[in-house]
Amino acid sequence: AVKLLSDLLDSGFNKELALKTINSVLLLRARSETFTTMDMVMIDLYNGDVDFIKTASAPSFIKRARQVQVISSSSLPMGILDDVEVASEKRSLLPQDIILMVSDGVMEASREQNGEIWISRLLSQISENDPQTIAQLVINRALAMARGKPIDDMTVICLQFELA
């Protein structure tokens, strides 16, 4: 799905049409293997406008100094319904803002603690601004909560916005 999305966007498709095309392709396959989540962020490096596109994906986070914004979606995965609902949320970034994207394995690392809450709290408490270090802190905390035995894959992507 990611390769097809990349190819469609590179070919000039807009994001909505590209996602609808992927959904249609998934619907053509056997029903037992057709769904996928999609979590995408498109950033205009000249003005800082960012568009979060989510289909059944884990929340994303924007860290600005000690403030944390949560970007979430309640849409279904692609490949389940004929018409995919693309949740798109636009924000504006400032230089030094941090974007953090995580997989559902990170969000569900603990049955006792809500992922949105512990990740937001962690991001608001740290003064760190190196994306690699932040990603490592989040993944280490998730692994500790899962007692070293995650029930699902754990992925963390972190970046810091700078004007081009």
C-alpha positions in Angstrom: 0.0 0.0 0.0 2.8 2.4 0.8 4.6 1.7 -2.5 1.4 2.2 -4.5 0.6 5.4 -2.6 4.1 6.7 -3.3 3.8 5.9 -7.0 0.4 7.5 -7.3 1.5 10.7 -5.5 4.6 10.8 -7.7 2.4 10.5 -10.8 0.4 13.6 -9.8 -2.6 12.0 -8.1 -4.0 14.1 -5.2 -4.0 12.4 -1.9 -7.7 11.8 -1.8 -7.8 10.1 -5.2 -4.6 8.1 -4.4 -6.1 6.8 -1.1 -9.5 5.9 -2.9 -7.5 4.0 -5.5 -5.6 2.0 -2.9 -8.9 1.3 -1.2 -10.4 0.0 -4.4 -7.4 -2.3 -5.0 -7.7 -3.7 -1.5 -11.4 -4.3 -2.0 -10.6 -6.5 -5.1 -8.5 -8.9 -3.0 -9.9 -11.7 -0.7 -11.9 -10.2 2.2 -9.7 -11.9 4.8 -6.6 -9.9 3.9 -7.8 -6.6 2.5 -7.6 -4.0 5.2 -4.7 -1.7 6.0 -4.2 1.4 8.1 -2.5 4.5 6.7 -0.8 7.2 8.6 0.7 9.9 6.5 2.0 13.4 7.1 2.6 15.9 4.3 4.6 19.0 5.1 5.1 22.2 3.1 8.7 23.0 4.0 8.3 26.6 2.8 5.5 27.7 5.1 5.1 25.0 7.7 1.6 23.9 6.8 1.2 20.2 7.6 -1.6 17.8 6.7 -2.0 14.6 8.8 -3.9 12.0 6.8 -5.1 9.0 8.8 -7.1 5.9 8.2 -7.5 3.9 11.4 -4.0 4.8 12.6 -2.6 5.6 16.0 -2.5 9.3 17.1 0.3 11.5 16.1 1.8 14.3 18.3 3.2 17.8 17.8 5.6 19.0 20.5 6.1 22.7 20.7 8.4 23.4 23.7 6.4 21.9 26.6 3.0 22.0 24.8 1.8 18.8 23.1 -1.0 18.5 20.5 -2.6 15.2 19.7 -3.8 14.5 16.2 -6.2 11.4 16.1 -8.7 9.8 13.8 -11.7 7.5 14.3 -11.9 6.3 10.7 -12.0 2.6 9.6 -9.0 0.9 7.8 -8.8 1.0 4.1 -10.2 -2.0 2.2 -13.2 -2.7 4.4 -15.8 -0.3 2.9 -16.4 0.7 -0.7 -15.9 4.4 0.2 -12.9 5.1 2.4 -13.2 8.0 4.8 -10.0 10.0 4.7 -9.4 11.9 7.9 -7.3 14.9 7.2 -6.2 17.4 9.8 -4.3 20.5 8.9 -2.0 22.4 11.3 0.8 24.9 11.0 4.3 24.2 12.3 6.9 26.6 13.7 10.6 26.0 13.4 11.8 23.6 16.1 8.4 21.8 16.4 8.6 18.1 16.8 6.3 15.6 15.1 6.0 12.2 16.6 4.2 9.3 14.9 3.8 5.9 16.6 2.3 2.5 15.7 -0.5 1.0 17.6 2.0 -1.4 19.3 3.5 1.7 21.1 0.0 3.1 21.9 -1.1 -0.3 23.4 2.2 -1.1 25.3 0.3 -1.0 28.6 -3.1 -2.2 29.5 -3.1 0.1 32.5 -2.0 3.4 30.9 -3.7 5.1 27.9 -1.1 5.7 25.2 -2.2 9.2 24.3 -1.9 10.2 28.0 1.5 8.7 28.7 3.1 9.8 25.4 1.7 13.4 25.8 3.0 13.6 29.4 6.4 12.3 28.4 6.8 14.7 25.6 5.6 17.7 27.7 8.1 16.8 30.5 11.3 16.5 28.4 13.3 19.4 27.2 15.1 17.2 24.6 14.8 18.3 21.0 16.9 15.7 19.2 14.4 13.6 17.2 16.5 10.4 17.5 16.8 10.8 21.3 13.0 11.5 21.6 12.2 8.4 19.5 14.5 6.3 21.7 12.9 7.6 24.9 9.4 6.8 23.6 10.3 3.3 22.4 12.2 2.5 25.6 9.2 3.6 27.7 6.8 1.5 25.6 9.1 -1.5 25.9 9.3 -1.0 29.7 5.5 -0.9 30.0 5.3 -4.1 27.9 7.9 -5.6 30.3 10.1 -6.3 27.2 7.4 -8.4 25.5 5.4 -6.3 23.2 2.2 -7.8 21.9 2.5 -6.0 18.5 5.2 -4.3 16.5 6.5 -1.0 17.9 7.5 1.8 15.6 8.3 5.4 16.4 9.0 8.1 13.8 10.2 11.5 15.0 11.2 14.6 13.1 12.0 18.2 13.9 10.6 20.9 11.5 13.0 23.5 10.0 12.2 26.0 7.3 13.7 25.2 3.9 
